[in-house]
Amino acid sequence: MNVKVHYRITQDRAGLPQDFAGARRFVATEDQAIEDLAKSQLAADYQIPTSAVVICSIEH
């Protein structure tokens, strides 16, 4: 199942405050927590800690 996740990034990789919002599609299965999956993938892509990723909404 494809879901669209709206997110905010609150800091960059240097730890400086940032306010960036975006949306990305993820493929989710029923046994996964989509919020945790999205946070970890976004943090890895932007090279930031997972605490800097805020999930705003999830569209199914």
C-alpha positions in Angstrom: 0.0 0.0 0.0 1.3 3.5 -0.9 0.9 6.2 1.7 1.8 9.9 1.4 3.6 11.3 4.5 3.7 15.1 5.1 6.7 16.0 7.2 8.8 18.9 8.6 12.5 19.1 9.2 13.4 21.2 12.2 17.2 21.2 12.0 19.9 20.6 9.4 22.8 18.2 9.7 24.9 20.9 11.4 22.3 21.2 14.1 21.2 24.6 13.1 17.4 25.4 13.2 15.6 24.9 9.9 11.9 25.0 8.8 11.4 22.8 5.8 8.2 21.0 4.9 7.6 18.4 2.3 5.8 15.2 1.4 7.0 11.8 0.2 5.3 8.6 -0.8 6.3 5.4 1.1 5.4 1.7 0.4 4.0 0.3 3.7 3.0 -3.2 4.7 0.5 -4.0 7.4 3.1 -5.1 9.9 5.1 -1.9 9.8 4.7 1.3 11.8 4.7 3.8 8.9 5.6 6.8 11.1 8.7 5.0 12.4 9.7 3.9 8.9 9.2 7.3 7.5 11.2 9.1 10.2 14.1 6.7 9.9 14.2 6.9 6.1 13.9 10.7 6.0 16.6 11.1 8.7 19.0 8.9 6.7 18.3 10.7 3.5 18.9 14.2 5.0 21.6 12.9 7.3 19.9 14.3 10.4 18.8 12.8 13.7 15.4 11.3 13.8 14.4 13.8 16.4 14.6 16.5 13.7 11.9 14.9 11.6 8.3 15.7 12.6 5.5 13.7 10.9 2.6 16.1 10.3 0.1 13.8 8.6 -0.3 10.5 6.8 -2.6 10.1 3.8 -3.7 6.5 2.8 
